[in-house]
Amino acid sequence: CGMYRFTFPENEKSRIQIDLARRVGGTSTLQQVKVVDEQTISGWMKCTPEGGGWGNGDGKADYTLFFYAQFDRPLRDYGIWRATIPDDQTRKLEDVTSPGYQQIIAQAGIKKGVTEEQGKHLGFFADFPTKEGDRVSMKVGISFVDQEGARRNLEQEIPGWDFDRIRKDAYQKWNDALAKIKVKGGSDEQKIIFYSALYHTMIDPRTYEDVDNRYIGGDKEIHASGDFTKRTVFSGWDVFRSQFPLQTLINPTVVNDMLQSLITLSEESGKGYFERWELMNAYSACMIGNPAISVLADAYAKGISDYDIHKAYEIALRTSEQSGNEKLGFAVRSDAIDSGSAGYAVGNFSISNTLELSYTEWCMSRLAGMLDHKEDQEKYLTLSGSYKNVFDPQVGWFRARNEDGTWAEWPEKGRLEDSYGTVESNPYQQGWFVPHDVEGMIDLMGGIEKVLPDLISFFESVPEDMMWNDYYNHANEPVHFVPYLFNRLGVPWLTQKWTREICRRAYRNRVDGLVGNEDVGQMSAWFVLSAVGLHQACPGDLRYEITSPVFEETEIQLDGKYATGERFRIKAIKYSEKNIYIQRASLNGVPLERCWLHYDEIISGGELRLEMGPEPNTGWGV
């Protein structure tokens, strides 16, 4: 629900108008509006793939939004506008923004005093006589279930008309939410960036049910959630990397809700597997991998398990069996061809598919082990090594394979060739993604003597502004774990150096403050964790890498349902802008020589003290 307050000049016809066809990325395809009484309107907008929307319709989102809106003064002068859309008119984004379509809209007819209307392009308007400074308020409840749900949502969430109180309450609720991480020190600019990022991480996955717990399921029927909150917007390929590892610390109930939501969607839709990119029940098949299995394995290992884990395991198993390196081709893009039991993927995304699925097959093995499914554990542990099958010693890097198993032609630019066997990356960027078997990856690449200089060059080749580039491309997700590889290679001071560099250069308080898309909280979650100084680099493995904190002090408020401690603090001793390197560390007063913490050490509460200095201590954390 929401409330608006409009301040008008003196005018006989101060107007509020509502474009019911308006939709991000396209148009709603059918609308209805009704004047319920002298202060209330209601209606709905049907949003189908035909009208574009997410992915210009390719995301397959198909839903109806119901609304119930009230004004704080009577509707005396109102009406609708309606454009006649030809039956054969296509209405994707490129269509509705074209001059021809806009001309159709410009010729919309206006009907005054109409109390109910339905059509393909509708709008509602109300005129009010106002004096200078007069205010007109409107409050709106929405529902994805039905009209009655929209009304009940509004009545329960905004029962009155005190705009200032509602604004104050919303402000306080956000303050409480953002107080889950408190920071001291640093500049005002750094704090603005940090809390803006933290806010971004708390937008999705969003509530997708009414105040009475009803929601529309994957079968388009009405269900009740009961003991969890139904949520939507699971941008799996993005958010398994940083967003969900962050939420397991500060909002574990949200993680539990999202997993339960994916489980119920799998059942209600009849699909029987986990979707990798879900929006309002849509199985979009967007991106690659099986990220829900990563989120599930990580959450369950952390004790976040208020769902039927055995049911979740069976769904995860079907997901892996039908869309994994053993048998690729189920609910994936058309160019991802069935590779049988070859242990690698072929087609345009051969490298990316094989590497990302190798990781989620490791997650599957981990989950099977926790549930004592020994045979599955061994099977998927073996499959998690599939990444080795797309490494070509002849070129010294990961290489795409053809359907017959032969190597695809090596491009002129080599591993810098964009989209060569990869998704939104090049082989140089995607090739570092073996988070579950770093030692095996190093051996495959020729040993640490070869890997370390290559990795250093990977970062040193990045442009100053860190915008889209062929090397460490923070603008997109495939490389987001890579700065933490230095910890695993025995040179943690380089993790400290580069995470601080990325925080400084890739996140700014201005209109182009992010070097890439927010991607449903992932870009900001990476910053939050890195700025705090703790980032998981292989979800499912409960190791959180330690790096150089941006702030002098950080306090993480822990959830008593899932944590034994109340809060965890990180203190940077001898903190300054120049002192970015960790000299020594202690955990709860005991010297700490390793460059990582276990999740259990964090949720037990306590204090991590990091003594900082201007030069690397090459003896700490190695």
C-alpha positions in Angstrom: 0.0 0.0 0.0 1.0 3.6 -0.4 -0.2 7.1 0.2 0.3 10.2 -2.0 -0.2 13.9 -1.1 -0.5 16.4 -4.0 0.0 20.1 -3.4 -1.7 22.3 -6.0 -1.8 25.9 -7.1 -5.1 27.9 -7.3 -7.0 26.3 -10.1 -10.6 25.3 -10.9 -9.4 22.0 -12.4 -6.4 20.7 -10.5 -6.0 17.1 -11.8 -4.9 13.7 -10.7 -4.6 11.2 -13.5 -3.8 7.5 -13.4 -2.5 5.8 -16.5 -3.7 2.2 -16.1 -1.8 1.1 -19.2 1.6 2.1 -17.8 4.0 -0.7 -17.1 7.7 -0.9 -16.8 9.1 -2.2 -20.1 5.9 -2.2 -22.0 2.1 -1.9 -21.4 -0.6 -3.7 -19.5 -2.8 -5.4 -22.0 -6.2 -5.1 -20.5 -7.5 -2.8 -17.8 -10.7 -2.1 -15.8 -11.7 0.8 -13.6 -14.8 1.4 -11.5 -16.1 4.2 -9.4 -17.1 2.5 -6.1 -18.4 5.5 -4.3 -17.8 9.3 -4.2 -14.3 8.8 -2.8 -13.2 5.4 -4.1 -12.2 3.7 -7.3 -11.1 0.2 -7.9 -9.9 -1.9 -10.8 -7.2 -4.1 -12.3 -4.5 -4.3 -14.9 -3.7 -7.5 -16.7 0.0 -7.8 -17.5 0.9 -10.5 -20.0 4.0 -11.3 -22.1 2.2 -9.8 -25.1 2.6 -6.4 -23.5 6.4 -6.7 -22.9 7.4 -6.1 -19.4 10.3 -8.0 -17.9 12.6 -9.2 -20.6 10.2 -7.6 -23.1 7.9 -10.6 -22.5 10.6 -13.3 -22.7 10.5 -13.5 -18.9 7.0 -15.0 -19.3 5.5 -13.0 -16.4 1.7 -13.2 -16.5 -0.2 -11.6 -13.7 -3.1 -9.3 -12.8 -2.7 -6.4 -10.5 -5.8 -5.3 -8.5 -6.1 -1.9 -6.9 -8.4 -0.1 -4.5 -7.8 3.6 -4.2 -9.4 6.3 -2.0 -9.3 10.1 -2.1 -9.7 12.3 0.9 -12.3 14.5 -0.8 -15.3 13.6 -3.0 -15.0 12.9 -6.7 -17.2 15.5 -8.4 -15.5 15.9 -11.8 -14.0 12.7 -13.2 -13.7 10.5 -16.2 -11.6 8.1 -18.3 -9.6 8.2 -21.4 -9.6 5.2 -23.8 -7.5 4.5 -26.8 -8.8 2.0 -29.4 -6.0 -0.5 -30.0 -6.4 -2.5 -33.2 -6.7 -6.3 -32.7 -3.6 -7.0 -34.8 -1.4 -4.4 -33.0 1.7 -5.9 -31.4 2.5 -4.3 -28.0 6.0 -5.2 -27.0 8.3 -2.3 -25.8 9.5 -1.3 -29.2 5.9 -1.2 -30.4 4.4 0.9 -27.6 7.3 3.4 -27.8 7.0 3.8 -31.5 5.7 7.1 -33.1 2.8 5.2 -34.7 1.6 3.7 -31.4 2.0 7.0 -29.7 -0.2 8.5 -32.3 -2.9 6.0 -31.5 -2.7 6.9 -27.8 -2.8 10.6 -28.7 -6.2 10.1 -30.3 -7.7 8.5 -27.1 -11.3 9.5 -26.5 -12.3 11.1 -23.3 -15.5 10.2 -21.4 -16.6 12.2 -18.4 -18.7 10.8 -15.6 -18.2 7.2 -16.6 -18.5 4.9 -13.6 -17.1 1.7 -15.1 -15.0 0.9 -18.1 -12.8 -1.9 -19.5 -10.4 -1.7 -22.4 -6.9 -2.2 -23.9 -5.7 1.3 -23.0 -7.4 3.1 -20.2 -6.7 6.0 -17.8 -8.7 7.6 -15.0 -8.7 11.3 -14.1 -10.3 13.4 -11.3 -10.4 17.2 -11.3 -10.6 19.3 -8.1 -11.1 23.0 -7.5 -8.1 24.1 -5.4 -6.7 27.2 -3.7 -3.0 28.0 -3.6 -1.3 25.3 -1.4 -4.4 23.0 -1.2 -3.5 19.4 -0.7 -5.3 16.3 -2.0 -4.4 12.9 -0.6 -4.9 9.5 -2.2 -4.1 6.1 -0.8 -3.9 2.9 -2.7 -3.9 -0.8 -1.8 -2.8 -3.4 -4.3 -3.2 -7.2 -4.5 -2.1 -9.8 -7.0 -4.9 -12.1 -5.7 -8.2 -10.2 -6.1 -10.1 -7.0 -5.6 -11.1 -7.8 -2.1 -7.5 -8.4 -1.2 -6.6 -4.9 -2.4 -9.3 -3.4 -0.2 -8.3 -5.4 2.9 -4.6 -4.6 2.4 -5.4 -0.9 2.3 -7.7 -1.0 5.3 -5.2 -2.9 7.5 -2.0 -1.1 6.5 -3.3 2.5 6.1 -6.6 2.9 8.0 -6.4 6.7 8.4 -5.4 9.8 6.5 -2.5 11.1 8.7 0.2 11.4 5.9 2.9 12.7 8.2 2.4 9.9 10.7 2.6 7.3 7.9 5.7 8.9 6.5 7.3 8.9 10.0 6.4 5.3 10.6 7.9 4.2 7.2 11.0 6.2 8.0 11.3 4.5 11.4 10.8 1.0 9.9 13.6 1.6 7.4 15.8 2.9 10.2 15.2 -0.2 12.2 15.9 -2.4 9.1 19.1 -0.6 8.2 20.3 -0.7 11.9 21.0 -4.4 11.5 24.4 -3.2 10.5 25.9 -0.1 12.2 29.1 1.5 11.1 31.4 4.1 12.7 34.3 5.9 11.1 34.8 6.5 7.4 33.6 9.5 5.6 30.0 10.8 5.3 30.3 9.8 1.6 31.2 6.3 2.4 28.3 6.0 4.9 25.9 7.3 2.3 27.1 4.7 -0.2 27.0 1.9 2.4 23.5 2.5 3.6 22.2 3.1 0.1 23.7 -0.3 -0.8 22.2 -1.9 2.3 18.8 -0.4 1.4 19.1 -1.9 -2.1 19.7 -5.4 -0.6 16.4 -5.2 1.3 14.0 -4.5 -1.6 13.9 -8.0 -3.0 12.8 -10.8 -2.7 9.6 -8.9 -1.9 6.4 -10.0 -0.2 3.9 -11.6 -2.7 0.9 -12.2 -0.5 -2.0 -10.2 1.1 -2.4 -9.4 4.7 -4.5 -12.5 5.1 -1.6 -14.7 3.7 -3.3 -15.4 0.5 -1.3 -15.5 -2.7 -1.6 -16.7 -6.3 0.4 -19.8 -6.9 2.1 -21.3 -9.9 -1.1 -23.0 -10.8 -2.9 -19.6 -10.9 -5.0 -20.7 -8.0 -5.4 -19.0 -4.6 -3.3 -20.5 -1.8 -2.5 -19.5 1.8 1.1 -19.4 3.0 0.5 -20.1 6.6 3.8 -20.3 8.4 6.0 -18.4 6.0 5.8 -15.2 3.8 5.4 -15.9 0.1 8.0 -14.0 -1.8 8.9 -13.3 -5.4 11.8 -11.9 -7.5 14.5 -14.6 -7.3 17.3 -13.4 -9.6 19.2 -16.6 -8.9 22.2 -16.3 -11.2 23.0 -12.9 -9.7 22.0 -13.2 -6.0 23.4 -16.5 -4.9 26.9 -14.9 -4.9 26.6 -12.1 -2.3 23.0 -11.2 -1.7 21.9 -14.4 -0.1 25.1 -14.9 1.9 24.5 -11.4 3.3 20.8 -12.2 4.1 21.7 -15.4 5.9 23.5 -13.1 8.4 21.0 -10.2 8.8 17.7 -11.5 7.5 17.7 -15.3 7.7 13.9 -15.4 7.8 13.8 -13.9 4.3 16.1 -16.6 3.0 13.8 -19.2 4.6 10.8 -17.6 3.0 12.4 -17.5 -0.4 13.3 -21.2 -0.3 9.8 -22.1 0.9 8.4 -20.0 -1.9 10.5 -21.8 -4.5 9.5 -25.1 -3.1 5.8 -24.3 -3.3 6.2 -22.9 -6.8 7.8 -26.1 -7.9 4.8 -28.1 -6.5 2.0 -25.8 -7.5 3.2 -25.2 -11.1 3.7 -29.0 -11.7 7.2 -28.3 -13.0 8.9 -30.2 -10.2 12.2 -28.3 -10.4 13.7 -25.1 -9.1 13.5 -22.1 -11.4 16.7 -20.1 -11.7 15.1 -16.7 -12.3 11.6 -16.3 -10.9 9.3 -13.4 -11.2 5.6 -13.7 -10.0 5.6 -17.4 -10.6 7.2 -17.2 -14.0 9.6 -20.0 -15.1 11.7 -17.8 -17.3 14.7 -20.1 -17.8 16.7 -16.8 -17.7 20.5 -17.2 -17.4 22.3 -20.4 -16.5 23.2 -22.8 -13.7 21.1 -24.0 -10.8 21.5 -21.2 -8.3 18.6 -22.2 -6.1 20.6 -25.3 -5.2 23.4 -23.1 -4.0 21.0 -21.0 -1.8 19.4 -24.2 -0.4 22.7 -25.9 0.4 24.2 -22.8 2.0 21.0 -22.1 4.0 20.6 -25.6 5.2 24.2 -25.9 6.3 23.6 -22.7 8.3 20.6 -24.1 10.1 18.1 -22.0 8.1 15.7 -24.8 7.5 12.0 -24.0 8.4 10.8 -26.0 5.4 10.5 -29.6 4.4 14.2 -30.4 3.6 13.4 -33.8 2.2 10.9 -32.4 -0.3 13.4 -29.6 -1.1 16.1 -32.2 -1.7 13.9 -34.2 -4.1 13.2 -31.0 -6.1 16.9 -30.1 -6.1 17.8 -33.7 -7.2 15.3 -33.4 -10.2 16.7 -30.0 -11.0 20.3 -31.3 -11.1 19.3 -34.5 -13.0 17.4 -32.5 -15.7 19.7 -29.5 -16.0 23.2 -30.4 -15.1 26.5 -31.5 -16.6 25.3 -35.1 -16.7 22.3 -34.2 -18.8 21.9 -30.6 -20.0 18.9 -29.5 -21.9 15.9 -29.3 -19.6 14.4 -25.8 -19.3 17.5 -24.2 -20.7 18.0 -21.9 -23.7 17.6 -23.5 -27.1 21.3 -23.4 -27.9 22.3 -25.4 -24.8 22.3 -28.9 -26.4 21.9 -32.2 -24.6 25.4 -33.5 -23.8 24.3 -36.8 -22.5 26.6 -38.0 -19.8 29.7 -36.4 -21.2 30.3 -34.4 -18.1 30.4 -31.0 -19.8 28.0 -28.7 -21.6 28.3 -27.9 -25.3 26.8 -25.1 -27.4 27.2 -21.4 -27.2 27.5 -21.3 -23.4 29.8 -24.4 -23.1 32.3 -22.8 -20.7 29.9 -20.9 -18.5 27.3 -23.8 -18.3 30.0 -26.3 -17.4 31.7 -24.2 -14.7 28.5 -22.9 -13.1 26.9 -26.3 -13.1 30.1 -27.9 -11.7 29.7 -25.6 -8.7 26.0 -26.3 -8.1 26.7 -30.0 -8.5 29.2 -29.6 -5.7 26.4 -27.9 -3.7 24.2 -30.9 -4.5 26.9 -33.2 -3.2 27.2 -31.1 0.0 23.4 -31.2 0.5 23.3 -35.0 -0.1 26.1 -35.4 2.5 24.3 -33.5 5.1 21.2 -35.7 4.5 23.2 -38.9 4.5 22.5 -39.7 0.9 26.0 -41.3 0.3 25.5 -42.4 -3.3 24.2 -39.1 -4.4 27.0 -37.4 -2.5 29.7 -39.3 -4.4 27.9 -39.0 -7.7 27.7 -35.2 -7.5 31.1 -34.8 -6.1 32.4 -36.5 -9.2 30.3 -34.3 -11.4 31.6 -31.2 -9.6 34.9 -31.9 -11.3 33.3 -31.5 -14.8 34.9 -28.1 -15.1 38.2 -29.9 -16.0 36.6 -31.2 -19.2 36.5 -27.8 -20.8 40.1 -26.9 -20.0 42.3 -27.2 -23.0 46.0 -27.6 -22.1 46.9 -26.7 -25.7 45.7 -23.1 -25.2 46.2 -23.1 -21.5 42.6 -22.0 -20.6 39.0 -23.0 -20.7 37.7 -23.6 -24.2 34.3 -24.3 -25.7 33.4 -27.7 -27.0 31.3 -28.7 -30.0 28.5 -31.3 -30.0 30.8 -34.0 -31.1 33.2 -33.3 -28.3 35.9 -31.6 -30.4 37.2 -28.2 -29.4 35.5 -25.1 -30.9 37.7 -22.9 -32.9 39.9 -20.7 -30.7 39.1 -17.1 -31.4 41.6 -14.5 -32.6 41.3 -12.6 -29.3 41.8 -15.8 -27.3 40.3 -15.8 -23.8 39.4 -12.1 -24.2 36.8 -12.9 -26.8 33.4 -11.8 -25.5 30.7 -14.5 -25.4 33.0 -17.2 -26.6 31.4 -20.2 -24.8 30.3 -17.8 -22.1 27.4 -15.8 -20.7 27.8 -12.0 -20.3 31.6 -12.5 -20.0 34.6 -13.8 -21.8 36.6 -17.0 -21.0 39.2 -15.0 -19.0 36.5 -13.7 -16.6 34.4 -16.9 -16.4 37.5 -19.2 -16.1 38.2 -18.1 -12.5 34.8 -19.5 -11.4 35.7 -22.7 -9.6 34.9 -21.6 -6.0 34.4 -25.2 -4.8 37.7 -26.5 -5.9 40.3 -23.8 -5.9 43.2 -26.2 -5.4 42.1 -28.3 -8.4 41.7 -25.2 -10.5 45.2 -24.1 -9.6 46.7 -27.4 -10.6 44.8 -27.5 -13.8 46.1 -24.0 -14.7 49.7 -25.0 -14.2 50.4 -24.3 -10.5 50.5 -21.2 -8.3 53.7 -19.9 -10.0 51.7 -19.5 -13.2 48.3 -18.6 -11.7 49.3 -15.8 -9.3 51.0 -13.5 -11.9 48.1 -14.1 -14.3 45.6 -13.2 -11.6 47.5 -10.1 -10.6 47.6 -9.0 -14.3 43.8 -9.6 -14.5 43.3 -6.9 -11.9 46.0 -4.5 -12.9 44.6 -4.3 -16.5 41.3 -2.8 -15.2 40.5 0.8 -16.2 40.5 3.4 -13.4 36.7 3.8 -13.6 36.1 0.1 -13.5 33.5 0.3 -16.1 32.8 -2.7 -18.5 36.1 -4.2 -19.7 37.8 -7.4 -20.7 39.6 -8.1 -17.4 38.2 -7.9 -13.9 34.7 -6.7 -14.9 33.0 -5.8 -11.7 30.1 -4.5 -13.8 28.8 -8.1 -14.0 28.5 -11.1 -11.7 30.8 -13.8 -13.1 33.9 -12.3 -11.4 32.4 -11.2 -8.1 34.2 -14.0 -6.1 37.6 -13.5 -7.8 39.1 -10.8 -5.5 38.9 -13.3 -2.7 40.9 -15.9 -4.6 44.1 -14.1 -3.3 43.2 -15.3 0.2 43.1 -18.8 -1.1 46.4 -18.4 -2.9 48.2 -17.4 0.2 48.5 -13.7 -0.6 45.6 -12.2 1.5 47.1 -8.7 1.3 46.1 -8.6 -2.4 42.5 -9.5 -1.5 42.7 -6.5 1.0 44.2 -4.2 -1.7 41.7 -5.1 -4.4 38.5 -5.2 -2.4 39.3 -1.7 -1.1 40.1 -0.5 -4.6 36.8 -1.9 -5.9 34.9 -0.3 -3.1 36.5 3.0 -3.9 36.4 2.9 -7.6 33.2 1.0 -8.5 30.8 2.5 -5.9 30.2 6.2 -5.8 27.5 8.7 -4.6 26.4 10.0 -8.0 24.1 9.2 -10.8 26.5 6.7 -12.3 27.5 5.4 -8.9 27.3 1.7 -9.9 29.5 0.4 -12.7 26.8 -2.1 -13.6 23.2 -3.1 -13.0 22.1 -3.5 -9.5 20.8 -6.9 -10.4 18.2 -7.3 -7.6 20.6 -6.4 -4.8 23.7 -8.4 -5.8 25.9 -5.4 -6.8 25.1 -3.7 -3.5 25.4 -6.9 -1.4 28.9 -7.4 -2.7 29.8 -3.9 -1.4 28.1 -4.3 1.9 30.0 -7.6 2.7 33.3 -6.3 1.4 33.0 -3.0 3.2 32.2 -4.9 6.4 35.3 -7.0 5.8 33.7 -10.5 5.6 32.6 -12.1 2.3 31.7 -15.7 1.6 33.4 -16.8 -1.6 31.8 -20.2 -2.0 28.2 -20.4 -0.7 27.7 -23.9 0.7 31.2 -23.7 2.3 30.7 -21.7 5.5 34.1 -19.9 5.2 33.8 -16.1 5.2 36.9 -14.5 3.8 38.4 -11.7 5.9 39.4 -8.5 4.1 40.2 -4.9 4.8 37.1 -3.1 6.3 36.1 0.3 4.9 34.9 1.5 8.4 36.6 1.8 11.7 33.9 -0.2 13.5 31.0 -2.4 12.3 28.3 -4.1 14.3 26.1 -6.8 12.8 22.9 -7.5 14.7 22.2 -11.2 14.7 18.8 -13.0 14.6 18.2 -14.8 17.8 16.2 -17.5 16.1 19.2 -18.7 14.1 22.2 -17.2 16.0 23.5 -17.9 19.5 25.0 -14.5 19.8 23.3 -11.0 19.8 25.8 -9.1 17.7 29.2 -9.5 15.9 31.7 -6.6 15.8 34.6 -5.8 13.6 37.0 -3.2 14.8 39.9 -1.8 12.7 42.7 -0.6 15.0 44.9 2.2 13.8 42.2 2.9 11.2 43.0 5.5 8.5 42.5 5.9 4.7 46.1 4.8 4.2 46.1 1.9 6.6 44.3 -0.6 4.4 46.5 -3.7 5.2 45.8 -6.1 8.0 48.9 -6.5 10.3 47.5 -8.9 12.8 44.1 -10.1 14.1 42.3 -11.5 17.1 38.9 -13.1 17.6 37.4 -12.6 21.0 40.8 -11.7 22.4 42.6 -14.7 21.0 45.2 -14.2 18.2 43.9 -15.2 14.8 46.4 -16.3 12.2 44.0 -17.3 9.4 42.3 -15.0 6.9 38.8 -16.4 7.3 36.1 -17.0 9.8 33.6 -19.9 9.9 29.9 -18.8 9.8 29.4 -20.4 13.3 32.1 -18.1 14.7 30.2 -15.1 13.4 26.7 -16.1 14.6 28.1 -17.0 18.0 28.7 -13.3 18.5 31.9 -11.6 19.6 34.5 -9.3 18.2 37.1 -9.5 15.4 39.9 -7.0 15.9 42.1 -6.1 12.9 45.2 -4.0 13.4 45.8 -2.1 10.2 48.9 -0.6 8.6 50.0 1.2 5.4 52.1 -1.8 4.1 51.2 -5.5 3.7 52.1 -7.9 6.4 53.0 -10.8 4.2 53.2 -13.1 7.2 49.6 -12.8 8.4 46.9 -15.1 7.1 49.0 -17.1 4.7 
